[in-house]
Amino acid sequence: MTTLIKHKRVEFSELFYDLVFVFAISKVTTLIDHLHNGILTWNSFLDFLIATLFLIDSWMIQTDYTNRYGKNSLFNIVIMFIKMGILLFIANMIGPDWQQYFHYLCWAIGTLTLTLFFQYLVEFFRKSTDDANRESIKGFLWITGLGSLGFYLAALLPIYLRVYILFASILLTFIMPSILLNKDKHYQVNLPHLIERISLLVIIMFGEMITELANFFTIENFSIYSVLYFIIMISLFLFYFGQFDHAIDEKSNQKGLFLIYSHYPIFIGLMMMTVSMGFLQNPEANRLFATSFSYIGFGLFQAAVLVNGPHNKHYLRYSKSYYCVQATLYLAALILSLIFASNPIIVVSITTILALAIAIHFIYFYVTQNKKYSKSNWELF
């Protein structure tokens, strides 16, 4: 298997399609921004995880199609517009009371998945599609076909079964690609295009964080928290940007599956950190819970970025000592923050130092390695 390394341009239609996810992601975060007796209930967090899996799954499967077969044709643009409308309909049903719209939700998700099925089906029967690609497409036909069937069944079955069928169908579309495509020797991706598309979705997640951060940048609310949260955000961005825009090897032979699956914790972690900003300022929140929730999100984000290290350019692959420093920084900050959990300003200050430290550690590593191997590197001007 070889990766299609020739860069594929990200089309305007793809960027336009992403706009609906700006709204959808903001709706998903509402599932975890309400506390009950100072903490987040397990049911709310489970709803959040399932909604995130569904939303990212549909985006990833569409992105895979566009990456490998998609052209800016009238057919693909019209299908994309239809999916945008369906996604808007689904996004408006996402919320704490989503179960009252259960039947409509299942029919809408099933129809959305069915449009993906038809896109792959058209590609399967296209004369220009070779046998190797047809074998790869079969996997996605199974994924989208079984998924849409499961969603439609969930809408028709009795109440005591339907939620389980819905969740099982979402998990099926999440797990099946890793099983089917790992065995497919002919599965190919355009890695530079895939990295760019996934990074754009991460930017949308940062956009949601900026929306939350904006509440701290008013005349009434501006404080030291505003500055600290802003520093945390830009440090996290630099840490992510350095790894996926500078360090990762776009010419490697990876299938892209690890890149895709490793981003789920990044998405979840960023959303958890976003809502944690409000939790830490909420006098009704359990301080220990708010601190722990924030650090779980931070840890998911940091770990998921670091595990992509083996896919970096050879001179930018992280050593064991690099991983040890990163882990030590996180654990030290976590322990100190839990000790001082009752004092939000100390917790946020420690988190700010941690975010700055991991970003500076990467920048130092990157610049040092570039100088060592006489490569281009960041300069002041």
C-alpha positions in Angstrom: 0.0 0.0 0.0 1.3 3.4 -0.9 -0.1 6.8 0.1 -1.3 9.2 -2.5 1.2 11.9 -1.6 0.4 14.4 -4.4 -1.4 17.3 -2.7 -5.1 17.6 -3.4 -6.6 21.0 -3.2 -9.3 21.6 -0.5 -12.3 22.8 -2.5 -14.5 25.7 -1.5 -17.5 23.3 -1.4 -15.7 21.3 1.4 -15.1 24.5 3.4 -18.7 25.5 2.9 -19.9 22.1 4.1 -17.8 22.5 7.2 -19.8 25.6 8.2 -22.7 23.4 9.3 -20.4 21.7 11.8 -19.7 25.0 13.5 -23.3 25.1 14.5 -23.5 21.3 15.2 -20.5 21.3 17.5 -21.9 24.2 19.5 -25.1 22.2 20.0 -23.1 19.1 21.1 -21.2 21.1 23.8 -24.6 22.1 25.3 -25.0 18.5 26.4 -22.2 18.9 29.0 -22.6 22.5 30.0 -25.3 21.9 32.6 -24.4 20.6 36.1 -26.6 18.7 38.5 -25.7 19.1 42.2 -22.4 20.6 41.2 -21.3 17.8 38.8 -22.0 16.4 35.4 -24.2 13.3 35.3 -23.0 10.1 33.6 -26.1 10.2 31.3 -25.2 13.7 30.1 -21.6 12.7 29.4 -22.7 9.5 27.6 -25.1 11.5 25.4 -22.2 13.9 24.7 -19.9 11.0 23.7 -22.5 9.4 21.4 -23.4 12.7 19.8 -19.7 13.5 19.2 -19.1 10.0 17.7 -22.0 10.4 15.3 -21.1 13.9 14.2 -17.4 13.2 13.7 -18.2 9.8 12.1 -20.4 11.4 9.4 -17.8 14.1 8.8 -14.9 11.5 8.6 -16.7 9.2 6.2 -17.6 12.1 3.9 -14.0 13.4 4.1 -12.7 9.9 3.2 -14.9 9.8 0.2 -13.9 13.3 -0.9 -10.2 12.5 -0.2 -10.2 9.4 -2.4 -12.8 9.9 -5.0 -14.5 13.2 -4.6 -14.5 15.7 -7.4 -16.1 19.2 -7.4 -18.8 17.8 -9.7 -22.4 19.0 -9.7 -23.5 15.6 -8.3 -21.2 15.8 -5.3 -22.0 19.4 -4.6 -25.8 18.7 -4.7 -25.4 15.7 -2.3 -23.3 17.9 0.0 -26.0 20.5 0.1 -28.6 17.9 0.9 -26.5 16.6 3.8 -26.0 20.1 5.1 -29.8 20.5 5.3 -30.1 17.2 7.1 -27.3 18.0 9.5 -28.9 21.3 10.4 -32.2 19.4 11.1 -30.3 16.9 13.3 -28.2 19.6 15.1 -31.4 21.4 16.2 -32.5 18.2 17.9 -29.3 17.8 19.9 -29.8 18.9 23.5 -30.6 17.7 27.0 -34.2 16.8 25.8 -33.1 15.0 22.6 -35.1 11.9 23.4 -38.5 13.6 22.8 -37.4 14.0 19.1 -36.1 10.4 19.0 -38.1 9.2 15.9 -37.3 12.3 13.9 -33.7 12.0 14.9 -33.4 8.3 13.8 -35.0 9.0 10.5 -32.7 12.0 9.8 -29.5 10.2 10.8 -30.6 7.1 8.8 -31.2 9.3 5.7 -27.9 11.2 6.2 -26.0 7.8 6.3 -28.0 6.6 3.3 -26.7 9.6 1.2 -23.2 8.5 2.0 -24.1 5.0 1.0 -25.4 6.2 -2.4 -22.2 8.3 -3.0 -20.1 5.2 -2.6 -22.5 3.1 -4.6 -22.2 5.5 -7.6 -18.4 5.4 -7.3 -18.5 1.6 -7.1 -20.4 1.3 -10.5 -18.4 4.1 -12.2 -16.5 2.7 -15.2 -13.3 4.5 -14.3 -13.2 2.7 -10.9 -10.7 -0.1 -10.9 -11.0 -3.5 -9.0 -8.7 -2.5 -6.2 -10.8 0.6 -5.4 -14.0 -1.4 -5.7 -12.7 -3.7 -2.9 -12.1 -0.7 -0.7 -15.5 0.8 -1.5 -17.3 -2.4 -0.5 -16.1 -1.8 3.1 -17.8 1.6 3.1 -20.9 0.2 1.5 -21.2 -2.3 4.4 -20.5 0.5 7.0 -23.0 3.0 5.6 -25.6 0.3 4.6 -25.7 -1.4 7.9 -25.5 1.9 9.7 -28.5 3.4 7.9 -30.5 0.1 8.4 -29.8 0.3 12.1 -30.9 3.9 12.4 -34.2 3.1 10.6 -34.8 0.1 12.8 -34.3 2.2 15.9 -37.1 4.5 14.7 -39.5 1.6 14.4 -38.7 -0.6 17.4 -40.3 -0.4 20.8 -39.0 2.1 23.3 -37.1 -0.4 25.4 -35.0 -1.4 22.4 -34.7 1.7 20.2 -32.0 3.6 22.3 -29.8 0.6 22.4 -30.1 0.0 18.6 -29.3 3.7 18.0 -26.2 3.7 20.1 -25.1 0.3 18.7 -25.5 1.7 15.1 -23.4 4.8 15.9 -20.7 2.6 17.5 -20.8 0.3 14.5 -20.0 3.1 12.1 -17.2 4.2 14.4 -15.6 0.7 14.8 -16.1 -0.9 11.4 -13.7 1.2 9.4 -10.7 0.2 11.7 -11.6 -3.5 11.2 -12.4 -3.5 7.5 -9.8 -1.0 6.2 -6.9 -2.4 8.3 -7.2 -5.6 6.3 -7.5 -3.8 2.9 -4.1 -3.7 1.3 -5.4 -1.5 -1.5 -6.8 1.2 0.7 -5.1 4.5 -0.1 -5.5 8.1 1.0 -4.2 11.5 0.0 -2.4 12.1 3.3 -1.7 15.9 2.9 -5.3 16.5 2.0 -6.5 14.4 4.9 -4.2 16.2 7.4 -5.4 19.6 6.1 -9.1 18.6 6.3 -8.8 17.2 9.9 -6.9 20.2 11.0 -9.6 22.4 9.7 -12.1 20.6 11.9 -9.8 21.1 14.9 -9.8 24.8 14.0 -13.6 24.7 14.3 -13.2 23.2 17.8 -10.9 26.1 18.7 -13.5 28.4 17.3 -16.0 27.0 19.8 -13.4 27.6 22.5 -13.0 31.2 21.3 -16.8 31.7 21.6 -16.7 30.6 25.2 -13.6 32.7 25.8 -15.4 35.8 24.4 -17.6 35.8 27.5 -14.5 36.7 29.5 -13.5 39.6 27.2 -16.2 42.0 28.1 -15.9 45.2 30.2 -17.9 43.6 33.0 -16.1 40.2 33.0 -12.5 41.0 32.0 -10.0 39.8 34.6 -6.8 37.8 35.1 -8.9 34.8 34.1 -9.4 36.3 30.6 -5.6 36.6 30.1 -4.8 33.1 31.5 -7.5 31.4 29.4 -6.3 33.1 26.3 -2.7 32.0 26.9 -4.0 28.4 27.5 -5.8 28.5 24.1 -2.9 29.8 22.0 -0.5 27.4 23.7 -2.7 24.5 22.9 -3.0 25.7 19.3 0.8 26.0 19.0 1.2 22.6 20.4 -1.2 21.1 17.9 -0.1 23.2 14.9 3.5 22.3 15.5 2.8 18.6 15.4 0.4 18.4 12.5 1.7 21.3 10.3 5.4 21.0 10.8 6.5 17.7 12.4 4.3 15.0 10.8 5.6 13.4 7.7 3.1 13.9 4.9 5.0 11.5 2.7 4.7 8.5 5.0 2.9 5.3 4.0 0.3 5.3 6.8 -3.2 4.6 5.8 -4.6 7.6 7.7 -6.7 5.5 10.0 -4.4 6.2 13.0 -4.5 9.9 12.2 -8.3 9.8 12.1 -8.9 7.8 15.2 -6.3 9.6 17.3 -8.2 12.9 16.6 -11.4 11.7 18.4 -9.7 12.3 21.8 -8.4 15.7 20.5 -12.0 16.8 19.6 -13.4 15.5 22.9 -10.6 17.0 24.9 -11.0 20.4 23.4 -14.7 20.4 24.0 -14.2 19.3 27.6 -11.7 22.1 28.2 -14.1 24.6 26.6 -17.0 23.9 29.0 -14.5 23.6 31.9 -13.8 27.4 31.6 -17.4 28.0 32.7 -17.3 25.2 35.4 -14.3 26.7 37.1 -16.1 30.1 37.4 -19.4 28.6 38.5 -19.8 29.0 42.3 -22.3 26.0 42.3 -19.8 23.7 40.6 -18.0 21.1 42.7 -14.4 22.4 42.5 -12.7 19.0 42.6 -15.0 17.8 39.7 -14.4 20.9 37.6 -10.6 20.6 38.0 -10.6 16.9 37.3 -12.9 17.4 34.2 -10.7 20.1 32.8 -7.5 18.0 33.3 -9.1 14.9 31.7 -9.8 17.0 28.6 -6.3 18.4 28.7 -4.8 14.9 29.0 -6.8 13.5 26.1 -5.7 16.4 23.9 -2.0 16.2 24.9 -1.8 12.4 24.7 -3.6 12.2 21.3 -1.2 14.8 19.8 1.9 13.0 21.2 0.9 9.5 20.0 1.3 10.7 16.4 5.0 11.2 17.1 6.1 8.0 15.4 4.6 9.3 12.1 6.8 12.4 12.2 9.7 13.1 9.9 12.6 10.9 10.9 14.5 13.7 12.6 11.4 15.0 14.5 10.3 11.7 16.1 10.1 12.1 19.8 12.5 10.3 22.1 11.5 8.5 25.3 13.0 11.4 27.3 10.7 13.8 25.4 7.6 11.8 26.3 8.8 11.5 29.9 9.1 15.3 30.2 5.7 15.8 28.7 4.1 13.3 31.1 6.0 14.7 34.1 4.7 18.2 33.3 1.1 17.0 33.0 1.2 14.8 36.2 2.9 17.6 38.3 0.3 20.1 37.1 -2.6 17.7 37.8 -1.4 16.8 41.3 -0.9 20.5 42.2 -4.2 21.5 40.7 -6.1 18.8 42.6 -4.4 19.9 45.9 -5.5 23.5 45.3 -8.8 22.6 43.6 -10.7 24.9 46.0 -8.9 27.9 44.6 -9.8 28.4 40.9 -7.2 31.1 40.2 -4.4 28.8 41.3 -5.8 26.0 39.2 -6.1 28.2 36.1 -2.6 29.6 36.7 -1.1 26.1 37.0 -2.9 25.0 33.9 -1.6 28.1 32.0 2.0 27.2 33.1 1.4 23.6 31.9 0.0 24.7 28.5 2.9 27.1 28.0 5.4 24.5 29.1 4.3 21.8 26.6 4.2 24.3 23.8 7.7 25.7 24.6 9.1 22.2 25.0 7.9 21.3 21.5 9.2 24.6 20.0 12.6 24.0 21.6 12.7 20.4 20.4 11.7 21.5 16.9 14.2 24.3 16.5 17.0 22.2 18.0 16.4 19.3 15.7 16.1 21.5 12.6 19.4 23.2 13.4 21.0 19.8 14.1 19.9 18.5 10.7 20.3 21.8 8.8 16.6 22.1 8.0 14.5 25.2 7.7 13.1 26.4 11.0 11.0 29.1 12.6 12.8 32.4 12.8 11.8 35.6 14.6 11.1 37.5 11.3 
